Amino acid sequence: MVAVQFMVLAFAGVAVASPLSPPVDAHSLFARTSCSITGAASCTNTTAQSNLCCFEYPGGQLLQTQFWDFNPSTGPSDSWTIHGLWPDQ
């Protein structure tokens, strides 16, 4: 009896996780009624769409993190790079 219940639950789980289930509407997940008042000053919405949060245009935002080591284990001691984008040469 337990095996039958397990099989029913397993098939139900597969049916729920099926790629044939309807996709979630992204607009309903991230719906906004106005732009944030705490956002960046350069935030603009110049599109014909209304009720959208402001966004950076053109392009987007860039977050750059610099790892600085005053005692580097490799490379010259008088140079630095943006970590991971190009080699220390």
FENZI-V935750 format. One record per residue. N is the residue number from 0. RES is the residue in one small letter. SS is DSSP state (H for helix, E for strand, L for the rest). OMEGA is omega in degrees with one decimal (NA if undefined). D_CENTER is the distance of its C-alpha to the mean C-alpha in whole Angstrom. Layout:
# FENZI-V935750
N RES SS OMEGA D_CENTER
N RES SS OMEGA D_CENTER
This chain:
# FENZI-V935750
0 m L 179.1 45
1 v H 179.2 42
2 a H 178.6 41
3 v H 178.3 41
4 q H 178.2 39
5 f H 179.4 36
6 m H 178.8 36
7 v H 178.6 36
8 l H 178.6 33
9 a H 178.6 32
10 f H 177.6 32
11 a H 177.5 31
12 g H 177.6 27
13 v H -179.8 27
14 a H -180.0 28
15 v H -177.8 25
16 a L -176.4 23
17 s L 175.3 24
18 p L 178.5 22
19 l L 177.5 25
20 s L -175.9 24
21 p L 180.0 22
22 p L 177.7 19
23 v L 178.9 17
24 d L -177.7 17
25 a H -179.6 13
26 h H 179.4 16
27 s H 177.9 17
28 l H -173.1 14
29 f L -177.6 13
30 a L 178.9 16
31 r L 177.9 18
32 t L 178.4 21
33 s L 178.0 21
34 c L 179.4 19
35 s L 176.6 19
36 i L 179.8 22
37 t L -177.1 20
38 g L -180.0 18
39 a L -178.7 18
40 a L -178.6 22
41 s L -177.9 20
42 c L -178.4 18
43 t E 172.1 20
44 n L -178.7 20
45 t L -179.5 23
46 t L 179.0 22
47 a L -179.2 25
48 q L 176.8 22
49 s L 178.6 23
50 n L 174.4 21
51 l L 172.1 18
52 c L 178.7 16
53 c L 178.5 17
54 f E 179.5 14
55 e L -179.6 15
56 y L -9.9 17
57 p L 176.1 18
58 g L -175.7 15
59 g L 179.1 12
60 q L 179.7 12
61 l L 174.4 12
62 l L -178.7 12
63 q L 178.4 15
64 t L 179.8 17
65 q L 175.1 20
66 f L -177.4 22
67 w L 178.9 26
68 d L -178.2 28
69 f L 178.2 32
70 n L -174.3 34
71 p L -179.9 32
72 s L 178.6 33
73 t L 177.1 32
74 g L -179.2 33
75 p L -176.9 35
76 s L -177.1 35
77 d L 179.2 35
78 s L 177.1 32
79 w L 178.8 28
80 t L 170.9 25
81 i L -170.9 21
82 h L 172.2 20
83 g L -177.8 19
84 l L 175.6 20
85 w L -175.0 23
86 p L 178.8 26
87 d L 178.7 28
88 q L NA 31
